Amino acid sequence: MKKTIFAAIALLLTAAPVVAAPSVNGSTGLINTPSADVLQPGQFSLGYYHLKDGGAGSFNMNLTGKLEVGAAGFRYDSDSGRQDHTYVNAKYGLVPETVLTPGVAIGVEDIADLDKRTTYVSASKALPFGFRIHAGIGDGRYDGVFAALEKTINPVSMLTGNNVFPATTLIAEWDGDNMNYGARMAVVPGLKLDIGRRDHQTYFGASFTY
């Protein structure tokens, strides 16, 4: 009984999100925006998002204990009027997240400036009851301040220890231009499925982190 109580208190105080996954733009994060999370040493991630007028695929890996590098390729339908391009991204974790303090990272997307080079600083912090907040400032695509709120739902696992219903994170974010909404579901360890509204259009995708 005591162990159950202590476990419940720990969940409230250190509620964590579903395992980190790449954003549509490639960097580990939410929908359009990066978080302060970086992949752990030796980890890599693969992701693909189907967009209304094309698709985006990404690959990220950890080069050192704090440096995440990767690329995201955008391929559009021939009648969309948009040009294909590939982002090369990098993110460095300055400060790890703790129970009391947020994590902080700096990063750059589209380093070669093939579309719109973007630099940013982002912070992330878990809150009680499965919530987590993110905020940052950047130029380029983010055009100033960006922010997001996550809520992780997995009531069956919390109460019984049985993962009958996959942990799901609900996401709402402001990317500097638009409000985006989505859900990220952890199906099996490392594999996530995403669906939502991005830039006023429906998207869905999948990612794998190992």
VOLOBA-339903 format. One record per residue (C-alpha): residue in three letters; x, y, z. Coordinates in steps of 0.2 Angstrom, whole numbers, padded with zeros to 4 digits, always signed. Example, Ala and Ser with C-alpha at 12.3 -4.5 7.8 and 13.67 -1.06 7.14 Angstrom:
BEGIN
ALA+0062-0022+0039 SER+0068-0005+0036 
# end
This chain:
BEGIN
MET+0000+0000+0000 LYS+0014+0012+0005 LYS+0023+0008-0012 THR+0007+0012-0021 ILE+0005+0029-0012 PHE+0023+0034-0015 ALA+0022+0029-0034 ALA+0006+0040-0036 ILE+0014+0055-0028 ALA+0029+0052-0039 LEU+0018+0052-0054 LEU+0010+0068-0049 LEU+0026+0077-0046 THR+0037+0071-0060 ALA+0023+0067-0074 ALA+0033+0064-0090 PRO+0026+0064-0108 VAL+0026+0050-0120 VAL+0044+0046-0126 ALA+0051+0060-0136 ALA+0048+0060-0155 PRO+0052+0071-0170 SER+0042+0085-0175 VAL+0036+0088-0193 ASN+0051+0100-0195 GLY+0063+0086-0189 SER+0069+0091-0172 THR+0063+0082-0157 GLY+0048+0091-0151 LEU+0029+0092-0154 ILE+0020+0096-0170 ASN+0028+0111-0178 THR+0039+0117-0163 PRO+0054+0109-0154 SER+0055+0105-0136 ALA+0070+0106-0125 ASP+0072+0087-0126 VAL+0087+0079-0135 LEU+0089+0061-0140 GLN+0099+0051-0127 PRO+0117+0045-0131 GLY+0116+0031-0144 GLN+0098+0034-0148 PHE+0091+0038-0166 SER+0074+0042-0172 LEU+0064+0040-0188 GLY+0048+0049-0193 TYR+0036+0051-0207 TYR+0021+0063-0208 HIS+0008+0063-0221 LEU+0003+0081-0225 LYS-0012+0087-0236 ASP-0001+0092-0250 GLY+0014+0080-0248 GLY+0024+0072-0234 ALA+0039+0075-0223 GLY+0052+0062-0217 SER+0065+0064-0204 PHE+0080+0055-0196 ASN+0089+0061-0180 MET+0103+0054-0170 ASN+0113+0059-0154 LEU+0132+0062-0158 THR+0137+0066-0141 GLY+0129+0067-0124 LYS+0120+0083-0128 LEU+0120+0086-0146 GLU+0106+0080-0158 VAL+0108+0081-0177 GLY+0097+0076-0191 ALA+0088+0080-0207 ALA+0070+0082-0213 GLY+0065+0080-0231 PHE+0049+0088-0237 ARG+0041+0081-0254 TYR+0026+0090-0261 ASP+0013+0085-0274 SER+0017+0091-0291 ASP+0001+0102-0291 SER+0004+0110-0274 GLY+0015+0124-0281 ARG+0028+0121-0267 GLN+0046+0116-0269 ASP+0054+0101-0262 HIS+0068+0104-0249 THR+0078+0096-0235 TYR+0082+0103-0218 VAL+0098+0099-0209 ASN+0095+0102-0190 ALA+0105+0103-0174 LYS+0100+0105-0156 TYR+0111+0106-0140 GLY+0104+0102-0123 LEU+0110+0116-0112 VAL+0102+0111-0095 PRO+0093+0095-0092 GLU+0075+0095-0085 THR+0074+0091-0066 VAL+0059+0089-0054 LEU+0061+0108-0050 THR+0068+0116-0065 PRO+0065+0116-0084 GLY+0076+0109-0097 VAL+0083+0121-0109 ALA+0090+0119-0127 ILE+0096+0129-0141 GLY+0095+0124-0159 VAL+0095+0128-0178 GLU+0084+0121-0191 ASP+0088+0122-0210 ILE+0106+0126-0207 ALA+0110+0127-0226 ASP+0095+0140-0227 LEU+0088+0131-0242 ASP+0070+0136-0236 LYS+0071+0147-0220 ARG+0085+0145-0208 THR+0078+0146-0190 THR+0087+0147-0173 TYR+0078+0145-0157 VAL+0080+0143-0138 SER+0067+0131-0130 ALA+0062+0126-0112 SER+0052+0112-0106 LYS+0045+0107-0089 ALA+0034+0093-0083 LEU+0020+0098-0071 PRO+0008+0087-0060 PHE-0006+0077-0067 GLY+0002+0073-0083 PHE+0004+0090-0090 ARG+0020+0097-0098 ILE+0023+0115-0104 HIS+0035+0121-0117 ALA+0040+0139-0122 GLY+0053+0146-0133 ILE+0059+0161-0144 GLY+0066+0160-0162 ASP+0067+0168-0178 GLY+0063+0161-0196 ARG+0048+0150-0195 TYR+0044+0153-0177 ASP+0044+0172-0179 GLY+0045+0176-0161 VAL+0038+0167-0146 PHE+0031+0149-0148 ALA+0023+0138-0134 ALA+0014+0122-0131 LEU+0005+0112-0118 GLU+0004+0093-0117 LYS-0007+0082-0107 THR-0003+0063-0105 ILE-0017+0051-0102 ASN-0014+0034-0097 PRO-0027+0031-0082 VAL-0027+0012-0083 SER-0008+0010-0082 MET-0007+0022-0068 LEU-0020+0014-0057 THR-0017-0005-0061 GLY+0000-0006-0069 ASN-0007-0014-0084 ASN-0004-0005-0100 VAL-0021-0009-0107 PHE-0024+0008-0116 PRO-0008+0015-0124 ALA-0001+0031-0116 THR-0008+0046-0126 THR-0002+0064-0126 LEU-0014+0077-0132 ILE-0004+0093-0139 ALA-0009+0111-0141 GLU+0004+0123-0148 TRP+0006+0140-0155 ASP+0020+0140-0168 GLY+0022+0158-0170 ASP+0009+0159-0184 ASN-0005+0146-0181 MET-0013+0135-0167 ASN-0010+0117-0170 TYR-0018+0102-0161 GLY-0013+0084-0161 ALA-0013+0067-0152 ARG+0003+0056-0150 MET+0000+0038-0145 ALA+0014+0026-0139 VAL+0009+0009-0147 VAL+0024-0001-0142 PRO+0040+0004-0134 GLY+0048+0017-0146 LEU+0034+0018-0159 LYS+0022+0032-0159 LEU+0007+0037-0170 ASP+0002+0055-0172 ILE-0014+0063-0179 GLY-0020+0081-0178 ARG-0022+0098-0187 ARG-0007+0108-0192 ASP-0008+0124-0202 HIS-0027+0122-0203 GLN-0024+0105-0212 THR-0026+0087-0206 TYR-0009+0077-0204 PHE-0005+0060-0198 GLY+0011+0050-0196 ALA+0022+0038-0186 SER+0039+0038-0178 PHE+0051+0026-0170 THR+0065+0030-0157 TYR+0078+0017-0152 
# end
